[in-house]
Amino acid sequence: MTLAAWFVFILSITFVLTSIIVLSARKLIVIISAIGIGSVLLAVLFFIYGAPFAGAFELSVGAGLISVLFIIATSVTEQPEDQVD
């Protein structure tokens, strides 16, 4: 395998791991961060495979806009307080 093939393989495995983190994490900020990191990894894969417009769109919308909107929505909503008996 060439160095480029290893790089794509590592990016793909990392993307799958961030997807698993999104599905299994309990804290909202961890989920939002994993979504952002996964979007960046997917954008890099798009650029490598020769789809620069799809990569730029994924990078701007997926990693940028969606992550920022999730963070704003998380900070605006009230967190339920744990009741101590």
Buried (B, 14 or more C-beta within 10 A) or exposed (E): EEEEEEBBEEBEEBBEBBBEBBEEBEEBEEBBBBBBBBBBBBBBBBBEEEBEEBBEEBBEEBBBEBBEEBBEEEEEEEEEEEEEE
